[in-house]
Amino acid sequence: MRIAWLGKKSPFCGNVSYGLAITDALRQRGYDISFIHFDTPTAPNLGRYGRSEIRDADLVTPDSEVALPYLVKSQVYTIPSPGAQRELRESLERLAPDLVHASLTLSPLDFRLPELCQQLGVPLVATFHPAFDAGLRNITAGGQQLTYQLYAPSLARYDRVIVFSALQAEVLARLGVREDRLAVIPNGVDPDLWRPGPSPLAEQFGGRRVFLYLGRLATEKNVEALLRAWRLVQPRGCVLVLVGDGPLRATLQAAYGGDDVVWWGYEPDVQRRVALLQAAEVFLLPSLVEGLSLALLEAMASGAACVATDAGADGEVLADGAGIVISTQGVTTQLRTLLPVLRDQPLLTAELGRRARRRVLEQYTLTANLDRLERLYAELVPLHRQAA
């Protein structure tokens, strides 16, 4: 089967991780994947598709890529150039895929895809990533709810919309997306890559026990609440490692710097991220809104004791003893109570780490994710061929 995958390759975010992991795994299963993403050629002779001397035959090779021009691109949204829609249509006509899968990039093109694919006679699948908190307990959650309201009418025109949890599906169903068009396929990770083990980075933390956060340093991630709790408790013999970057880094680092906080920054190397999670005894995710955090699943698979808010589907993942779930309200107060317990009870953190990995093996492996995705593809493509 030939798949045209629309997604992101930069800047790094959960959408990027998802798209690269899924497309690489699909190629290993024999799928012909063409990756269409927003990019700007770095040299004048690269041509419209972002590659030099590109031929039509190249566009249908397993490693083919198509670059769409853009005006603005961030971790959250993308504004395409005026000619991007034409480039997309011409690319799809050349590629002639059996199915289009859009890992939605929060772009105006997302709203044009249903009509375009209908004209081309190609089934269209979306993966809808935006974080949410169904409880609307804070301003950030309210803003994300507006995103869902904006997207729902368009998503209703996709052949299938993949979401990561039943709770997320309920939100979209209430907004008018038919239930038979919603497919709950949770994120998955490779437990052979993300696994417990000795970390080559452990010595860098001077023998201290590692509490780790991995993600953007942005308002919706609520990292300041974690830092306030850390300053109030100041756990002896422990270090808080913040892996990631974002608009709040400079402000937070100025306010909460100290020897017991390591500002690691963005880590592009997968093996070093594996080593960081292997070094972590406790993983902390204080988000106000979430979808289903890949970083959380990676930490669980690595055997870290996990503490996360009940935003999005993260509370669902950690339910029934696979981790500690806290409310998005009063995060600092809750962590101020929990941090001393996690510091003083290494047997508890070890047991939570074992349960976390077991939960991933049971429900959140990349293999299970791909099996469900393949069944969805196999269902849609024959239906469209019959209709044609």
HELIX and SHEET records of a PDB file:
HELIX    1   1 GLY A   14  GLN A   28  1                                  15    
HELIX    2   2 PRO A   44  LEU A   46  5                                   3    
HELIX    3   3 ASP A   56  VAL A   60  5                                   5    
HELIX    4   4 ALA A   84  LEU A   95  1                                  12    
HELIX    5   5 LEU A  109  LEU A  120  1                                  12    
HELIX    6   6 ILE A  139  LEU A  155  1                                  17    
HELIX    7   7 ALA A  166  ARG A  174  1                                   9    
HELIX    8   8 GLU A  179  ARG A  181  5                                   3    
HELIX    9   9 ALA A  202  PHE A  205  5                                   4    
HELIX   10  10 THR A  219  LYS A  221  5                                   3    
HELIX   11  11 VAL A  223  VAL A  233  1                                  11    
HELIX   12  12 ARG A  249  TYR A  256  1                                   8    
HELIX   13  13 VAL A  270  ALA A  279  1                                  10    
HELIX   14  14 LEU A  294  ALA A  301  1                                   8    
HELIX   15  15 ASP A  314  LEU A  318  1                                   5    
HELIX   16  16 VAL A  331  ASP A  344  1                                  14    
HELIX   17  17 PRO A  346  GLN A  363  1                                  18    
HELIX   18  18 LEU A  366  ALA A  387  1                                  22    
SHEET    1   A 7 GLU A  65  LEU A  68  0                                        
SHEET    2   A 7 ASP A  32  PHE A  38  1                                        
SHEET    3   A 7 ARG A   2  GLY A   7  1                                        
SHEET    4   A 7 LEU A  99  SER A 103  1                                        
SHEET    5   A 7 LEU A 124  THR A 127  1                                        
SHEET    6   A 7 ARG A 160  VAL A 163  1                                        
SHEET    7   A 7 LEU A 182  VAL A 184  1                                        
SHEET    1   B 2 TYR A  70  LYS A  73  0                                        
SHEET    2   B 2 THR A  78  PRO A  80 -1                                        
SHEET    1   C 6 VAL A 261  GLY A 265  0                                        
SHEET    2   C 6 CYS A 238  VAL A 243  1                                        
SHEET    3   C 6 ARG A 209  LEU A 214  1                                        
SHEET    4   C 6 ALA A 280  LEU A 285  1                                        
SHEET    5   C 6 ALA A 305  THR A 309  1                                        
SHEET    6   C 6 ILE A 324  ILE A 326  1                                        
END                                                                             
